[in-house]
């Protein structure tokens, strides 16, 4: 499980520019999507997970990528005969809930017990699967490598590296995938701050824009910032070809990557909204919050508007131990150019409460419809 710290509300960089450029934010209408949620409301087998990134494989085929996952049974609303593995995947056939079906995949341990779908090649810790992208060269998955620490359960982990998984046969069922693992050299990991890439991958023309997060840790609070890399789609594995955005240019030094926005999360999305002619970044404010927010920009690198509130997660009204995080958009599921389907996860800092309440720790779906503001 991922427990993220609440931090003070932050403002975006380039404040004067953004006030002018975002004077008229779009109007929004939000609906909950119980039909989509029902696709992941299993009573047996895969019974809940966080993360919930998605990658389009074909027009009618979507890959889901999950972090820590419950496998077992649901009885009287609680997890029983269950175990938690560190990552799983699923294939969704069809786009609309009315005609969709989801198949779930996990791995096995050396003793034959349920295990993570992908395990680190170097044998250290485990992976949480972040975003990915299908290219003519294969399917690429960003893998955040985690190791346990001596802190209390739920927060006793640290990031120790990032890897790029390369699936060379993505047309096969996931159980038959051949997955190479390549360590990403760009990153910094310590108790005082982390810098890594893979929060989101956006395709624009010949380029893949790889978004990441860097942070400052002050008095135990993690202040997170958006950073950005760019690489030609057909050269993603050639790490010396990556370039990092800084003050209007692209540098070969990841340490120079500019902090584009504050108040970010480790997990977020960036997609293009044709109806607005804007890019939109979606995330839980400050990483963990009842507020799902959006920022808008005319270019993948910004400048980004101040955050706009989209939705307040109702689960946090159940108690002080409930937290919401992992909000992100799924543009491949959004059939209307005026909308974006978004997921988030509700969790509890009390592991036993989370285990006893299967309503928690599974993807929650909302649809946000955007309407361009009229000039007055």
C-alpha positions in Angstrom: 0.0 0.0 0.0 1.1 3.5 -0.6 0.6 6.0 2.1 1.2 9.6 1.0 1.7 12.7 3.2 -0.7 15.6 3.1 1.2 18.8 2.4 0.1 22.5 2.1 -1.6 23.6 -1.0 1.0 24.8 -3.6 0.9 27.2 -6.5 2.2 26.7 -10.0 5.3 28.3 -11.3 5.1 31.2 -13.8 2.3 32.8 -11.7 1.9 36.0 -13.7 1.8 34.2 -17.0 -0.8 31.7 -15.8 -3.1 34.3 -14.3 -3.4 35.8 -17.8 -3.5 32.5 -19.7 -6.1 30.8 -17.5 -8.5 33.6 -16.7 -11.5 31.6 -18.0 -11.2 27.9 -16.9 -13.7 25.5 -18.5 -17.0 24.5 -16.9 -17.1 20.9 -15.8 -19.8 18.3 -15.1 -18.9 15.2 -13.1 -20.8 11.8 -13.1 -19.8 8.7 -11.2 -19.6 5.5 -13.3 -20.9 2.5 -11.4 -20.9 0.5 -14.6 -17.1 0.7 -14.9 -16.7 0.1 -11.2 -18.7 -3.1 -11.5 -16.1 -4.5 -13.9 -13.6 -4.5 -11.0 -16.0 -5.6 -8.2 -15.0 -9.2 -8.0 -16.0 -11.6 -5.2 -13.2 -14.0 -6.0 -9.7 -14.0 -7.4 -8.6 -10.4 -8.1 -10.5 -8.4 -5.5 -8.9 -5.0 -5.3 -5.7 -3.0 -6.1 -4.4 0.5 -6.4 -2.4 2.2 -9.2 -4.8 1.6 -12.1 -2.9 2.9 -15.0 -4.3 2.0 -18.5 -2.6 1.6 -21.9 -4.5 1.2 -25.2 -3.5 -1.9 -27.1 -6.1 -1.7 -29.8 -9.3 0.3 -30.3 -11.3 -2.3 -28.3 -8.5 -3.6 -26.0 -7.1 -1.9 -22.9 -4.3 -3.0 -20.6 -4.7 -2.2 -16.9 -1.6 -1.9 -14.7 -2.0 -2.3 -10.9 0.2 -1.9 -7.8 -0.4 -3.9 -4.6 -3.3 -6.3 -5.2 -5.6 -8.4 -3.1 -6.1 -12.0 -4.3 -8.6 -14.2 -2.5 -12.3 -14.0 -1.6 -14.8 -11.4 -0.5 -17.2 -12.6 2.2 -19.6 -10.4 4.1 -17.8 -7.3 2.6 -14.4 -8.3 3.9 -11.2 -9.9 2.4 -10.9 -13.6 3.5 -8.5 -16.4 2.5 -6.5 -13.6 0.9 -3.0 -12.5 0.1 -1.5 -9.3 -1.3 0.9 -9.4 -4.2 2.9 -6.3 -5.4 1.6 -6.0 -9.0 -1.0 -7.4 -11.4 -2.3 -6.6 -14.8 -5.6 -7.0 -16.6 -7.0 -6.9 -20.2 -10.3 -5.1 -20.8 -12.1 -6.3 -23.9 -14.5 -3.6 -25.2 -14.7 0.1 -24.2 -18.2 0.5 -22.8 -19.2 -1.2 -19.6 -22.3 -2.6 -21.2 -20.2 -4.8 -23.5 -16.8 -5.0 -21.7 -15.2 -7.9 -19.9 -11.9 -7.9 -17.9 -9.4 -10.7 -17.5 -6.9 -10.5 -14.6 -3.3 -11.8 -14.6 -0.8 -12.4 -11.8 2.4 -14.4 -11.3 3.5 -17.3 -9.1 6.3 -17.6 -6.5 8.9 -20.3 -6.7 6.7 -22.4 -4.4 3.7 -22.1 -6.6 1.8 -19.5 -4.6 0.3 -16.4 -6.1 2.9 -13.8 -6.8 3.6 -10.5 -8.6 3.1 -10.4 -12.3 6.6 -8.8 -12.8 9.4 -9.4 -10.3 12.7 -7.5 -10.3 15.5 -9.1 -12.3 18.1 -8.2 -9.7 16.1 -9.9 -6.9 15.7 -6.7 -4.8 12.4 -5.7 -3.3 9.4 -5.4 -5.7 7.9 -3.4 -8.5 4.9 -1.1 -8.7 3.9 -0.7 -12.3 3.4 2.8 -13.4 2.4 4.0 -16.9 3.4 2.4 -20.2 3.1 2.8 -24.0 2.6 0.5 -27.0 5.0 1.3 -29.8 6.0 -0.5 -33.1 9.1 -1.8 -31.1 6.9 -3.4 -28.4 5.1 -2.6 -25.2 7.1 -0.5 -22.6 6.2 -0.5 -18.9 7.7 1.9 -16.3 8.5 0.0 -13.2 9.2 1.7 -9.8 11.4 -0.5 -7.7 10.6 -0.6 -4.0 12.3 -1.9 -0.9 11.0 -2.4 2.6 12.2 -0.3 5.5 11.8 -0.5 9.3 9.0 2.1 9.4 5.5 1.0 10.4 3.4 -1.2 8.1 1.8 0.9 5.3 4.6 3.4 5.2 7.7 1.2 5.6 9.1 1.3 2.1 11.4 3.4 -0.1 12.0 3.8 -3.8 15.4 2.4 -4.8 15.3 2.7 -8.6 13.2 2.7 -11.8 13.3 0.2 -14.7 11.8 0.0 -18.2 10.1 -3.3 -18.9 10.1 -4.2 -22.6 7.4 -6.7 -23.8 8.5 -8.0 -27.1 5.3 -10.0 -27.9 2.5 -7.8 -26.6 0.0 -9.4 -29.1 0.2 -12.6 -27.0 -1.9 -13.0 -23.7 0.0 -11.5 -20.8 0.7 -14.9 -19.3 3.0 -15.5 -22.4 4.8 -12.2 -22.4 8.5 -12.1 -22.8 9.6 -9.1 -20.6 13.1 -7.6 -20.7 14.1 -5.3 -17.8 16.3 -2.3 -18.4 17.5 0.0 -15.5 16.7 3.6 -16.2 19.9 5.6 -15.3 18.0 8.9 -14.8 17.0 9.2 -11.2 17.9 10.1 -7.6 16.7 8.2 -4.6 17.4 9.0 -0.9 15.6 9.6 2.4 15.6 13.3 1.7 14.1 13.3 -1.8 13.4 11.2 -4.9 13.6 12.0 -8.6 12.2 9.6 -11.1 10.4 9.3 -14.5 7.4 7.2 -15.5 4.5 9.0 -13.9 3.0 9.3 -17.4 3.9 8.8 -21.0 2.4 11.1 -23.7 2.8 10.5 -27.4 2.9 13.7 -29.6 4.1 13.3 -33.1 7.4 11.4 -33.2 8.0 12.1 -29.5 7.3 10.4 -26.3 7.0 12.9 -23.4 7.9 11.0 -20.2 6.7 12.8 -17.1 8.2 12.4 -13.7 8.3 13.7 -10.2 11.0 15.3 -8.1 10.5 16.4 -4.5 11.7 18.1 -1.4 11.1 16.6 2.0 10.7 19.2 4.7 9.7 18.2 8.3 8.4 14.9 7.0 6.2 16.4 4.2 6.9 15.4 0.6 6.6 18.5 -1.7 6.4 17.1 -5.2 7.0 18.8 -8.6 6.4 17.8 -12.2 9.4 17.3 -14.4 9.6 16.2 -18.0 11.8 14.2 -20.5 11.5 13.7 -24.2 12.7 11.0 -26.5 11.9 9.7 -30.0 9.4 6.9 -29.9 11.6 4.5 -31.6 14.6 5.2 -29.3 13.0 4.9 -25.9 15.5 2.3 -24.8 18.5 4.5 -25.9 18.7 6.4 -22.6 21.5 8.6 -23.9 18.9 10.0 -26.4 16.6 11.3 -23.6 16.4 15.0 -23.1 15.1 17.0 -20.2 13.0 20.2 -20.4 14.6 23.3 -18.8 13.6 26.9 -19.5 12.4 26.4 -23.1 15.2 24.0 -24.2 16.1 20.3 -23.9 19.2 19.3 -21.8 21.0 16.0 -21.7 21.4 16.3 -18.0 18.4 15.1 -16.0 19.6 17.0 -12.9 18.7 20.2 -14.8 15.1 19.2 -15.4 12.9 22.2 -14.5 10.2 22.0 -11.9 7.2 22.8 -13.9 4.4 22.6 -11.3 4.2 22.1 -7.5 1.7 20.3 -5.4 1.9 17.2 -7.7 1.7 13.5 -7.0 3.9 10.5 -7.9 1.0 9.2 -10.1 -0.8 11.5 -12.5 -1.9 11.8 -16.1 -1.4 14.3 -19.0 -3.6 14.1 -22.0 -4.9 16.3 -24.8 -8.5 17.5 -24.8 -9.5 18.3 -28.5 -12.6 20.2 -27.4 -10.5 22.7 -25.4 -7.4 22.6 -27.5 -5.4 22.1 -24.3 -3.4 19.5 -22.4 -4.8 18.6 -19.0 -2.9 17.2 -16.0 -5.0 15.3 -13.5 -4.0 14.2 -10.0 -4.9 14.2 -6.3 -3.8 17.5 -4.9 -0.5 17.1 -3.1 -0.5 13.4 -3.8 -3.1 12.4 -1.2 -6.3 14.5 -0.8 -10.0 14.4 -1.2 -9.5 16.9 -4.0 -9.0 15.7 -7.6 -7.6 18.7 -9.6 -6.7 19.6 -13.1 -4.2 22.0 -14.7 -4.3 23.1 -18.3 -1.6 24.1 -20.7 -1.2 24.8 -24.4 2.0 22.6 -24.7 3.1 19.4 -23.0 5.6 21.3 -20.9 3.3 24.1 -20.0 3.2 26.7 -18.7 0.5 25.1 -16.5 -2.4 26.9 -15.0 -3.2 27.0 -11.3 -5.1 23.8 -10.2 -8.8 23.7 -10.8 -11.0 21.5 -8.6 -12.8 18.7 -10.4 -14.1 16.4 -7.7 -14.1 15.7 -4.0 -13.7 12.0 -3.1 -16.7 11.2 -0.8 -14.9 8.2 0.8 -12.9 10.5 3.0 -16.0 11.5 4.9 -16.0 8.0 6.5 -13.2 8.8 8.9 -9.9 10.4 9.5 -8.0 7.2 8.5 -9.4 7.3 4.9 -7.2 8.7 2.2 -7.6 9.1 -1.5 -4.9 9.1 -4.1 -3.7 7.8 -7.5 -6.1 10.0 -9.6 -5.4 9.9 -13.3 -7.2 10.1 -16.6 -7.9 7.4 -19.2 -8.2 9.1 -22.5 -8.5 5.9 -24.5 -11.8 5.1 -22.6 -13.2 8.5 -23.2 -15.4 8.2 -26.4 -16.4 11.9 -26.3 -13.8 14.6 -27.1 -15.4 16.7 -24.4 -14.9 14.2 -21.6 -12.2 12.4 -19.6 -12.7 9.3 -17.6 -10.8 9.4 -14.4 -10.0 6.8 -11.7 -8.8 7.2 -8.1 -8.3 4.9 -5.1 -9.7 5.2 -1.5 -7.6 3.5 1.2 -7.2 3.4 4.9 -4.1 4.0 7.1 -5.5 1.2 9.3 -4.6 -2.0 7.4 -7.2 -4.1 9.3 -9.9 -1.6 8.5 -9.0 -1.8 4.8 -9.0 -5.6 4.9 -12.4 -5.6 6.5 -14.0 -3.2 4.1 -13.8 -4.4 0.5 -15.4 -1.2 -0.7 -11.9 0.3 -0.3 -8.8 -0.3 -2.4 -10.3 -0.7 -5.8 -10.6 1.7 -8.8 -13.3 4.3 -8.5 -14.5 5.9 -11.8 -15.8 9.3 -12.6 -16.5 11.0 -15.9 -15.7 14.7 -16.3 -17.3 16.6 -19.1 -15.6 19.9 -20.1 -17.2 22.9 -21.7 -15.0 25.7 -23.0 -15.7 29.0 -21.2 -17.4 31.6 -23.3 -15.5 34.9 -23.7 -17.4 37.8 -22.2 
